[in-house]
Amino acid sequence: MSAMRAYEEIVDFIAAGTTPDGVIAYQPSKAAKMRVADLIYQEKTVGLSPEEKSELDYYMHLEHIIRLAKARAHKFVAHE
């Protein structure tokens, strides 16, 4: 699983159209979750190469965007 594939998953999710409830329910693929867990484990145990650190940073940035979108979606749901 590459960071670009995780990015593409999010773009596909947005392009397909969604609702606030859909945003709240969104979960990354199992492959993306496993890759992030692996990178975090490596970071804590043996360290990461510069490329792996960059990849982990990218995943963390994507996670931040999704968390912001979910928080905003909760506001929309609360106003319905």
N, C-alpha and C positions, 0 to 999 in steps of 0.2 A: 504494500500500500504506500503510495507516494503522497506527499503533501498536496501535490497538484490534483490528485484524484479526490482527496477530501474536499478541496476547493470546488471541484467540478460537481461533487455530490450536492453541495450547498447551492450552487448556481442552478442545477437541475431542479432542486426542490423549489426554489424561488420561481423559476421559469414555468413550472407546471401549475403555478397558482396555488394559493393557500388561503387559510383563514387564520384569525388569531388563535383559535384552538389548535389548528394544525401546526402553527409555530411552536406553541407550548408543548405539543406532543413530539416534536422533531427530536430524533436521536441519530447520531452519526452511525455509520455502518459498523458492523462487528470488526471488520478489518481495520478501520480507522481507530477504533477504541483499543484494539490489541496493539497496534503500532505505537500509539501514545503511551500505553502502559509499559511496553518494552523499552521505549526511549527513557521514560522516567526511571525505570528500574536500573537501566544502564547508567544513567546520570548519577544515581545514588550509590552505585557499586563500583563500577570500573571507569566511569567517566565517558564523555562523548567526544567524538571527533568534531572539528569545527562544522562540518557538513551536517552531522547529526544534531548538533546544538541549534543550528539554523533551522533545521526541519522541526525540531521540538518547539522553537520559538514561533514558527509559522502556525503549527497546530494550536498553540496557546492563543495566538492572535485570532484565529478562526473561532475558538471556543468563546473568547471574549465577545465577539460580534454576535454569536448565537445567544449568549446570556443576555446581552442588551436587547436583542430582538424579543426574547421570551419575556423579559421584564415589561417591555412596551406592550406586548400582546396581552399580558395580564391586565394592564390598564384598560385596553379596549374591551376585554371581556367583562371587567367590573362595571363598565358604563352601559352595558346592554340591558 
